[in-house]
């Protein structure tokens, strides 16, 4: 523990907890002033004798979602490792050296790195020089050669995620029109429009039938989005909700469902023009966000209650999941088969496909893949743009 963490009179425990709370909030955790006051009181009661007790005390106060655990863990080890962390950090130049200094098994999360760099105790009230900023960038960021659109959503900082959301809002989907069973009058049509022909004859000469020609009406196929919002998918699901909102704003026949342990229909909420209001309503209704996954049961609910309503006229289905199933794929193959037979095109999107050596070893993914038309990744802006192009091509 740092020497400046002193519970005695004149100690700086409160200052450190305040800045640590700011780091967590900047990294994306839901931390407010009340949490910091609770953390102060909890630490005073538990004491600072054991580092493990201190860690789990702050964990109990600051972590409210399963997705926040890895961010909290990294932020804790970085912030409380040394009160002069930033001064040591400026002397480093390679990411490998940084990982060795922190003794962490995995690379530092981008949001945590940016948050610590901004709110670390050694950085309060200071504005780093251009030379120092250059060194920090060499340690905490990726190469400038990597384009922003190819960056994984998981590795984006809070500012980059805001920028990505703004770019997603500009996406436009030009959907292909398909012929329907309904007819519309057309002079050069090849089909007789019986209703128009009889109506025209009654107006002019009842004894003579004037044939009115027609052609089939053309409309874009319905688009159905089924998105996994369980704990393993939550980091991508939030960006995918922005994608679903953008697509729903452009087209009237877009139906969106999310599932974890149960299926939730959120199409009406995403119709709101303000994306923040729409997603706030979604968050209030979806009670299993960041929870477990029961893919087979949720698909059964969709097939029984919703398929006939939304899969008419050859719908295109985007099935977004990583295949991690709490029920180990029980009953999933039969439900996927039924879904595949009910739609025009079934596209499975899995963010794990971004890894070159990815293999569908989970039972859930093994049950899904035989019944999909396309298998794509969805982890950055480039993959979203490629998906739009695929949808436009029909």
N, C-alpha and C positions, 0 to 999 in steps of 0.2 A: 504494500500500500504506500502511496506517496506520503512523505513526511508532513506535507502541509495539511493533510487530513487529520486535524486534531479536534477532538470533541471538547477540549478544555476551553477556558475563557480566552477569547481572542483568536480562536481557531478559524479556519477558512472553509469549514465543511459546507456551510450554506452556499458560499460562492461557487464552490466546485459542483455542488448538486444543481445549482441554477444553470451553470454553463453546460453541464452534462445533459440536463433536460433540453436545452436549446439544440444540442447536437442531435439528440434523438428526434426532436421535432423536425429539424432540417432534413433528417434522413427518412422521414415519412411516418414516424410513429405518432399516435394520438396522445400527445403530452401537453398538458396545460399547467397553469400556475397551481391548481389544486393538487396535481400529481407531485409536484416538487415539494409542496408543504407536507404531503403524506410521506414522501420519501425521507424528508428530514426527521419527522417524528419516528418513522419506523427504524431508521438507523440509530437514533438516540436510544431507542428501546433495546435493540439487538446488540448494539456495540460494534466495535471494530477489531475484535480479537482475532477473528478468523476471516480470511479473504473470501472463502466460500460462503460464509454467512452474509457478508456484505453484498456479494453478487446476487444471491437468491433473494435478499431483501429488496434490492432495487428491481430485480426481475419481477417480483410479485406486484410491485407498484406500477411499473412502466409498461409491461407487456400485457396487452389485452387481446391480441390476435396471434394465431399460430404463425402467420407469415412474418410477424415482427421478431420472432426469436433469433434468427441468424443475424439480423441487423443489430439487435441489442447486444448480442454476444460479441460481435466484432467491435462495435462502438465502445463497449465496456473495456475490452482488452487494450484498445488503442488509447482511450482517454485516461484510464486509471493506471496504466503501466508506468508512466513517468510524468510528473507535472511539467517537465520541460520537453515534452514530446516534440513540439513543433521545432524547437531549436535543433534537436538531433535530426529531425526529418529533413531539414534544409541541407544538411551535410550529406545526404544520401543521393544517389543518382540512378540506381538500378532497382526495378521492381523486385528482383530476387533478393537484394540486400534488405529491402524493406520487409519482405516476408520473413527473412531470417531474424531481423530485429524484433518483430512482433511475435515470432514463434507461433504462427497460425498455420493450419494445414491447408487453407484455401486462400486465394487472392482476396485482397481487401475489396469490399463492395464499393462501387463508385459513389453511391449516395452517402455512405458512411465516411468515405475519404473526403468528399467535399464538405460535409458537415463538420468534421473534425478540423479541417484546415481553416474553416471560417470561425469556429467557436472555441477552439482549443485555448486553455489558459494563457499560453505564451503568445497568443495572437490577439488578445483583447486590446481594443483601442489602437491597434497598429495597422498600418497599410504597407503591405510588403512591397519592396522595390521590384522593378521589372526583372532584375536578375534573380531575386528570390522566387518570383512567380514562375519564372522559367524552370527553376529547379524543381519546384513543387509539381509542375506539369509533367516533368520527366518521370516523377515517381508515381503520381496518383492518377494519371490519365493514359489513354491508349495513344498509339501513334497517330500523328496528323494525317497520315496517308489513308487511314481507315475513314471512309465516308460516314457521315451521320446517319444516312438512311440504312446503312448496313449494320449499325450497332444494335446489339441485342437489347430489348426492352429491360431485361433484368439488370444490365450493367449501366443503365442511364442514370444520371444524377436527377435531382428534382427539377432543375431548370431545363434539362434536356427532355425530360418527360413532358413538361409543359409545352415545349417547342414541338415535340412529336404529336401531341394532341392537337395543336393548332394546324399542323400539316394534315393530319387525318381528317380534320373538318373540311379541308379543301378537296378531298377525294370525290370523284364523280364516277358513277357507274352507268355506262351506256349498255342497257340490256337488250338482248335480241328478242324481236317479236316473233311469236309462234301463232299459227292458225288455231282458232277455237272452233267449237261446234256451232256457234251462233253465226247467223248470216246477216249481211247488211246489203241494201240495194246498191247495185253497181251496173252501169250500162254495158260494160264489157265482161261482165261475169259469165261463168259457164254453168251456173246452177239457177234453176227457176225459183224465184222467191214467191211461194204460193200465196202467202198472206197479202203481199203487195199486189199480186196479179188479180186476185178476187176483189180487193178493195177498189182498184182502178176500174175494173169492169162494172162494178155497181155504180160508180160515179158517171160513167159515160154510156155504155151500151150493155145492159145485162145479158143480152144474147151472145155477145162477142167477148171472148176472154183475151185481154191484151197481156201477153206474157211480160213479166218484169224479171229481169235478171239480177243475180246477186252473187256475192263472193263471201268467203269466210272472213270473219273479223280476225284481226291479229292483235295480240296483246303480249306483253312480256310475261314469262312464266313466273309464278309466285316464287319468292325466295324465303326459305325457312332456315333460321339460324338456331342451332341447338348448341349451347355453350356450357362447358363444364366450369363451375366456379368453386370447386373444392379447394382445400388448402394447397395442394400441389400445383394448381392452375391459377391461383388468385393473382399472382404478379402479372400474368398475361391477360387474365380475364378483364381487368379494369381497362386496359387499352383496347381490348376487343369490344367492350361496351361502347367506347367512343366510335369505333368502326361501325357497329350496328346502328348507332344513333345517326351517323352520317348517311348511311344507306337508306335508313327508314325515312329520313327527311326528303329524299329525292323521289321515292317510289311509294305508291300506296299499298302494294301487295307484298309487304315484307313483314314476316311474323318471327318474333324473337322469343326464345325460351331459354332459361338457365336451369341448370340442375346440379345438385350435389347429392344429398340424401333424398330429395324430392324435386319434382318438376314445378317450375313457376313460370307463368305466362306474363311477359313484361312488354308486349307490343304497345299497348296503350300508353304506358309511361314514357316510352322512347319517342312518342309523337310530339312531346313538348319541345318547343323550339330551342329553349335554353338547355344546353347539355348538362350543366351543373344541377339544375332543378330536376331534370329527368333522371340522372344517376342518383340523386339524393332520394327520390321516390323509389327507385329500384332497390337501393340499399335498405330502405325502411321495410320493404315488403319481403325481400329474400332473407329468410332466417337461417339458411344453411350455408351462407357464404363463408369460405375458409374452413369448412367442415370436412366430413368424409364424403365418399362417393359410392353411389349404388346405381351404376349405369344401367344395368338390366332392368331394374324396377322402374327407373325413371322413363326409359324407353317404352316399357309396357304401358305406362300411364299415357304417354304421348300417342302411341298407336291406338289405344282404346278410346281416348277422349278427344283427340285433336286431329288425327291423320285425315279423316274424311272432310274436315272443315278447311284445312290449310294446304293439303297436298293435291287438291283438284287441279285439273288442266296442266299436269306435268310439272310440278314444282321442282325447283333445284334446292337441295338440302346441304347446308354447311354444318357438318358434325365436328365440333371442336372439343378435343379431349386428349389427355396424355395416356389414357388407357389404364390408369391405376385405379382398380376397382376393389371396393371393400368386400364385395361378394365373390371375388375371384372369377368373374366372368360367368357366373351362374345364370342361365337363361338368356344370356346376352346374344348368342349366335342366332337364336330363333327370332328375337326382336329385331336384330339388324337385317335379317333376311326379309322380314315383313316390311321394314322401312324401305329397303332397297327396291322392292317390287312395287311400292306405292308412289315412287317419285320418278321424275325423268332422269335425274342425275344426282348422285350422292358423292360429296367431296369430304374426305376426312382430313382435318387439319390438326397437326400435332407439333407443338413447339420443340419437343425432344428430337425431332427429325433434323434439327439444325446440326446435330453432331454427325460427323462423317461415319463413325463406327456404330451408329445407333442400330439396334436390332430389336424387333418387337417380341421380347421374351415374356412379357406379362401375359397372363391368361386373358385379360380384358382386351388387349390389342390383338392377340391372336384370334379372338372371336370376332373382332370388328373387321379386320383387313379383307377377308374373303368376300365381303359384301359391299365394298366401296368401289366406285369408278375411278377415283383419283385419290392419291395420298400425298399431301403437301405439308410443308412446314409453315408456321405462322409465328414468327418471333421478332420481326423487325419491320420497318417501313417498306423495305424492298420486297419482302414476302407478301405484304398486303397489296402492294401495287401489282405483283405478279398474279395474285388471286383475282384482282379486278379485271385484269386482261383476260384471264381464263374464263371468267363469267361473261365478259363481253363477246368472246368468241363462240359462246353457246356450248 
